[in-house]
């Protein structure tokens, strides 16, 4: 069968959050470097939730996998709760409609 799962890396030390221009970008880069050793995990650790979601046959459909640590920023990959907007069916429907509109693609309902 097929399962639908989601995962997030927590706060992983990568360049994905860097690159903003101007003073704000420099402040963000400084904050990133100062907090990295305390609140962030390696990029390898950040990949583990995605790997678990992709390979763990015991995770049921609808599972959201993320780091187990405080605030979901770092730690071993475990099933975690999702935010209220992620469970909002009306919002999901609007996102689906906008996505179809922007991609000029429509899918038949199942």
C-alpha positions as CSV (number, residue, x, y, z in Angstrom):
1,X,0.0,0.0,0.0
2,X,0.8,3.7,-0.1
3,X,1.1,5.9,2.9
4,X,1.1,9.7,3.1
5,X,3.6,11.1,5.6
6,X,5.4,14.4,6.3
7,X,8.7,15.2,7.9
8,X,10.7,18.2,9.0
9,X,14.4,18.5,9.7
10,X,14.3,20.7,12.8
11,X,17.1,23.2,12.9
12,X,19.9,21.8,10.8
13,X,23.2,23.6,10.2
14,X,22.9,24.3,6.5
15,X,23.0,27.3,4.2
16,X,19.3,27.1,3.5
17,X,18.4,29.9,5.9
18,X,21.2,32.2,4.9
19,X,21.7,34.5,1.9
20,X,19.4,37.5,2.8
21,X,20.9,40.8,1.8
22,X,21.4,43.9,3.9
23,X,21.6,44.4,7.6
24,X,18.9,41.9,8.3
25,X,20.8,39.2,6.4
26,X,24.0,40.0,8.3
27,X,22.2,39.9,11.7
28,X,20.5,36.6,10.7
29,X,23.9,35.1,9.7
30,X,25.4,36.2,13.0
31,X,22.5,34.8,15.0
32,X,22.8,31.5,13.0
33,X,26.5,31.1,13.8
34,X,26.1,32.0,17.5
35,X,23.3,29.7,18.1
36,X,24.4,26.8,15.9
37,X,26.3,24.8,18.5
38,X,23.5,25.1,21.1
39,X,20.2,24.7,19.2
40,X,21.0,23.3,15.8
41,X,22.0,19.8,14.7
42,X,24.1,18.6,11.8
43,X,22.7,18.3,8.4
44,X,23.1,14.5,8.7
45,X,20.9,14.6,11.8
46,X,18.4,16.9,10.0
47,X,18.0,14.3,7.2
48,X,17.0,11.5,9.6
49,X,13.3,12.5,10.0
50,X,12.8,12.4,6.2
51,X,14.7,9.1,6.0
52,X,12.5,7.6,8.8
53,X,9.3,8.8,7.1
54,X,10.5,7.2,3.8
55,X,11.6,3.9,5.2
56,X,9.7,3.0,8.4
57,X,7.0,0.5,7.4
58,X,5.3,0.8,10.9
59,X,4.4,4.5,10.5
60,X,0.7,4.9,9.7
61,X,-0.6,7.3,7.1
62,X,-0.9,10.8,8.4
63,X,2.2,10.6,10.6
64,X,4.4,13.7,10.9
65,X,8.0,12.9,11.8
66,X,10.4,15.4,13.4
67,X,13.2,15.8,15.9
68,X,12.3,14.7,19.5
69,X,14.1,17.6,21.3
70,X,12.7,20.8,22.7
71,X,10.7,22.7,20.2
72,X,11.4,20.1,17.6
73,X,14.7,21.7,16.8
74,X,17.0,18.7,17.3
75,X,17.0,15.1,18.4
76,X,16.1,11.6,17.2
77,X,13.3,11.3,14.6
78,X,9.9,10.5,16.2
79,X,6.3,11.0,15.3
80,X,5.4,14.6,16.4
81,X,2.2,16.7,16.4
82,X,1.4,19.0,13.5
83,X,0.3,22.6,13.7
84,X,-3.4,23.6,13.6
85,X,-3.1,25.1,10.1
86,X,-1.6,21.7,8.9
87,X,-4.9,20.0,10.0
88,X,-7.2,22.7,8.6
89,X,-9.3,21.0,5.9
90,X,-10.7,24.3,4.6
91,X,-7.2,25.8,4.3
92,X,-6.0,22.6,2.6
93,X,-8.8,22.9,0.0
94,X,-7.9,26.5,-0.7
95,X,-4.2,25.6,-1.1
96,X,-5.2,22.7,-3.5
97,X,-7.3,25.1,-5.6
98,X,-4.6,27.8,-5.8
99,X,-2.0,25.1,-6.7
100,X,-4.2,23.8,-9.5
101,X,-4.8,27.3,-10.8
102,X,-1.1,28.3,-10.7
103,X,0.1,25.1,-12.3
104,X,-2.8,25.0,-14.8
105,X,-3.4,21.4,-13.7
106,X,-6.6,19.8,-12.5
107,X,-7.0,16.4,-10.9
108,X,-10.1,14.3,-10.8
109,X,-11.5,13.7,-7.4
110,X,-11.0,10.1,-6.1
